[in-house]
């Protein structure tokens, strides 16, 4: 029996997490034939992309999701951040950033990954032209001059031929490795312990970023009055903290953070994640484009990793929709070039924060303490920080400006 003919599409997206699903949704209404390959259903217990972790969405990201019709499906579960307080353990002073002072409704929003995933996949299921391959896994990729052949491990053992493939398959991207794209990894020697806590004072829209000798401790307000804690620790300290009984864990956390959110009454199950900076040497390969964590995975200190990846997704969709051949090397080079300023700036900003607040050198401690106090007195600096989620420069994608992609002919309009 001869093998079945391959399925031919213009764009194949490998990875249906938050960034991959967004690319698929952005392209679904264009003239391109699109297939999305994902190994695990969005609502399956083993789907790690859509667990109970909380993601910070900047105003630019919210606009993208709003334009794609996904924001209304998750807005009821979103917590508005009206103020951010920054402090350093053992030092006086700090800084506050208030949405009202910047003329904003919110500095950002906090939504669980589970609700983001549900909203995106509900919208994906409403796109009649989109080909969903779930569950299916790529077990082999062959890069040819005019297409990429993907052999899928699925019930149908299908072969998909695409003019361009988008790697949205995470920091350990199979597609990037197969294409020979190097990945530089810097291990921060830190672990994020993530937990949700209840206190005797309900969350009121105030987020806290407290820098401690072991790393930053973020306290994020949730819509139901609880807080999400992202506690950065050394690997040894994280193992000890994770092994504590609930009462002892709460006591340790209270001692480290203080009483700014009141007395901690209860904590749910704890999870932990090693923290590394991962950077692909290039955002493109032969008929291949990288987005999200496949291109770069950041430390969560500034909460900007997903926002950066979402801008990858939005601009790539815009460029591909306007191209005669979406896999043309010149098209993919254009994508990498137009994302370079934002990508370089955000990676440098995030890594700089980790290095600056991770140092215990007296001169660095004095400079950062003074810097926090000066920041609190500088309206221009606060305006710049409040605009961070709109990008670090470069092109602003159409979707971020509230403009859909042309449903029939793409669009060659430049911002």
N, C-alpha and C positions, 0 to 999 in steps of 0.2 A: 504494500500500500504506500503510495507516494505521500510525502509530507504535505500538510496543508499549506496553501499559499500564505505568505506573510501578510499581516495587517499593515497597510501603509497609511501613515499620518504625517502631518507637517511637523508637529511638536509632540514629543513624549516627555512627560514630567515624571521623574523617578523620586518618590517620596511624597506622601500626602499629609505631612505634618502641617504646622501653621503656615509656614512660608510656601511650601509646595502647593498646598490647597489654595492659597491666595493667588499664585501664578495661574493655576488652572482656572480659577473663577474669573480672573481678569481676561484670559484669552478665550473663554468659552463663548463669548458673544461676538467674536471676530470671524473673519472669513477662514481662519486656519482650522484644520482638522487636528484635534487635540486628544491625546490619551494620557490618563493619569494612572500610574502604577504605584500601588501601596500594599505592603505586606500584611497589614493588620487593620481590621475594621476600626473606625474611629471610636465606636462605643464599646469595644472589647476591653476586658479588664487588663489585658497585657499590652494595650496601646500606651506606651510610655510618653508619647508626645502630648497626650491629652489627659494628664493626671491632675491631681489637686493642687499642683504648684500654681502660684499666682504670677501673672505677667503684667508688667507696667506698660501701658499703651500711652504714647505721647499724643498730642493733639494732631500731629501730622498723620500718625498711624490711624487714629480714629477716623480722619477724613478719608483715607484710602478705603477702610472697611465700610464706611458710610456710603461711599460712591458705589461700592460693589454690592450694596444691599445686605451686608452681613451685620453691620453695627446694630440696627434695630432689633435683631434677634438675640443680641447679647447685652444690650444696654440695661435691661432690668436687673442684670447680675453684676453690673459694674459699680465700683466704688470710686467716687470722685475724690481726687487729691486737691485740697484747697490750700495746703501749706506744707512746706518741707522745712524741717529743723535739722541743722547740721551741728554736731558737737564733737569734741574730742575728750576721751576719758582722761581725767587727771589735769585738765587745763580749763581755765576760765574762758568765758566768752563762747562764741559760736555764731551761727548765721541763720537767718530765716528768709525764706522765699515764699511770698504770698500771691496767690492767683489774683486776688482783687487789686493788688498794687500794680499788677501788670495788665489790668483790664481784661483778664481772662475768666472764663467760667470755671476752668479747672487747669491745674498744671499738668494733669494727666489722669489716667483712669487705671484701676486695678481690676483685672478679670481673671478668673481661674482658667487654666488651660483647657479644662473640661468643657467649659461654656464656650470658649473661643472655637474649639474643635466642633462642637455640636452646631454652632451657627454656620461655620464655613461649610460643613458637609451637608447641612440642610439646603444651603444655597446651591451647592454642587449637584445635588440630586434633582434640582429643578432645571438643570441645563440640558435640554434634549440632545444637543449635538456633541456633548462631551462623552468620550468613551472612558468608562471607569473600569480598571482592572484591579479588583479587590476581592479576596486576597490574592496577590501575585507578587513574586519576587524575581528580580533580575539575577540570573545566575551566570550570564555571560554577555559581554558587550563587544561588538566588533565595529571598529571605526573605519568607514570606507570614504572614498572621495566625495560621494554624493549622498550618503546616508549613514546612519548608525543602526546596526542590527542588534536588537535586544532579544535574547532568548529568555522567556519567562517560565519560571517554575510555578505552575498553577494547574488547575483542574484540566485546562485545555492544552497545556504545554505549547503555548503560542509563541510565534515569532513576530515582533513588531519592528517595522522599518520606519525610521523617522528622519526627516531632513535636519532636525536639530533635536538634541536631548538636553533637558534641564536637570542638573544634579541638585536635588533638594533632599539628599539622603544623609545629611549630617556630617559631623566633623571627621568621621572615618569613611568618607565617601568612597564606595566601590568604583563608581564611574571615574572619579578624579584619579584614583590609583591606576585604573586600567588605562587611562589616557596619559599616564606618566607625569601628572602634575604633582610636584613636591608639596609637602605640607609641613611647615615649620611649627613646632609646638614648644611653648614655654610653660613649664610646670611651675605654678606659683607656690607649690608646697603648702596649699591651703585646701580645706574642705568646707563646703557650705552645709550647715545643718539647718534644715527647713522644718518649721513647725507652726501650727496655728494655735493661738492662745486666747483664752477668755480672761478678762480682767473685771475689776469692780467699777471700771469707768469705760463706758462704751466708746469705741473708736469714733472720732468726730471729723474725719477727713484730713487729719494731720499725719504726715509721714515723717519718720525720723531716720537719720543716717548718723550713727555714732561710731567714731573711729576709736578702736581699742588696740592695745599692744598686739593682740593676736590677729587683728584684721577688722574690717568694717562689720557693724551689726545694724541691719536695716529692720525697721519696724513699720509695717505697711497696713493702713486701715482697710478693713473689709466692710462690705455693705451690711452684713448681719451684726456689726458691732464688735466682732473679734478682730484680731491682728494676725497677720502673717509675719513670722520672724525668719530672717535669713542671717544666720550667725556664722561668720567666717572664723575658722579656727585652724590651728596646726593639725596635721593628721593625727598626732598622738593625743592631743587634747580633744579632738572630735570623737575619737574612739572612746575615751573616758566619759565624755558627756553623753554619748549615745547609750552607754551601758548603765547610766544612772536610773534609779526608780523615779517615777514622776515627781514626787515631792522634792527629792534632791535636785532633779533637773530644774524645776521651777525656781528653787532657791538660788541655784547657780546663775540662772538667767536673770533673775531679779537683781542679784548683786552686781552683775556685769552691766546691765542697762540702767538700773535705777528705777525711779518711781514716776517717770513722766507720763506713763499710761495707767498709773494706778497699780494696785496689787494684782499680781497674776494669780488667777484662781485655778485654772485648768489648762492642760496642754494635750493636744491630740497626738497621734502617732508621728514619730520623727522620721525624716528621710535625710540622706546625705549625698553630696555630689562633689567629686574632686574638681578643683578650679584650675583651668589652664587657658592660655591664650593660644589659639590655633589659627594659622593663616595659610591659605593656599598660595603657592607661588604665583598663580595666575587665576583669573576668574573665567578663563576660557581655554578650550582645547579644540581638537578637530571636531567640528559640528557639535560642540559641547559648551554649555554655559553653567557656571556655578552660582548658586544663590544661598543666602542664609548661612547656617553653620557649615555647610560644605565649603563656603568661601572664607568665612571667618567666624570663630566662636570666641566671645568676649567674657571677661570677668563680669559678674553681675553688679559690681559696685555702683555703677551709674544707671543700671536698669535699661541699657540701650541696645542690647544684642538683638532682640526681636525687631525693634524699631528699625535698626540698620538693615536687617534682612528683608523687612517688608518694603523698604525703599529699593533694594535690589530687585525684588519681585515686580514692583510697579513699573520701574523704568525698563526692565527687560521685556515685560509684556508689551509695553508701548513700542519699543524698538522692533520687536519681532512682528507685531501686527502691521507695521508699515513696510516691511521688507518684501521684496520680490522672492528672495530665497532666504528664509530665516536662518539657515545654517551657513551662509556665506561667511568666510573668514573676516571680511571687512565689516560685516554687521556685528559680529561678536567682538571684534576689536573696538568698534564704536561703543558697545555696551561697557566694556572694561574701562575705556578711557573716560566715559561720562560718569562712571561710578567712583573713579579714583580719588577725587578730592574728598568726598564724603567718607569713603571707606578709610582712607589714610588718616583723616582728622579724628574720626571716632575711635579708631584703634589706638592712636596716640594719646588721646584724651583719657580713655579708660585705663590704659596701661600706666599712664603718668600718675593717675590718682592712686593706683595700687602701689606703685613704687614710692611715691611721696609719703603716703600715710602708713607705709610698711616700714619706714626707716626710723631707727631710734637714735640717729646721730643728733647731737645737741643743736647743731646749726640748722638742720632740716626741721627739727621740732619747733624751733623758734620761728622759722620762716613760715611754716604752715599755720601756726597759731596766729601770727600776725596777719597772714593772708585771709584766714577766716574772718577776723575782726574787720579788716578792710573791705572784704566782700560785702559784709553786712551794711556798710556805709556807702556802697557804690551802686546807684540805680542802673547805670549802663551795664555793669557786670551781671546784675540780676536779670536784666532784659535779655542779655545774650544767653544766659543759662536757661531761661524759661523758653527760649526758642530752639533749644537743642534738638527736640524731636522732629523739627522740620529739616534737619540735616546739617552737615558741617560745610556746606558749600556745594557747588556743582549744580546740575540740573534738578529742578523740582518736577517730579513726574506728573503727568496729566491727572492721574487718579487722585493725587494729593491736592490738586487744585479743584477737585470736584467734577472733573471732566471724564466721561466714559470714553473708551476706545471705539472708533468707528466700527459698526457691526458688519459692514460689507467690504470696504476697501482698505482697511487699516487707516493710518493717517501719517503723513510725512511731516506734519507740523512740528516744528521745534519749539521748545518753551521760550 
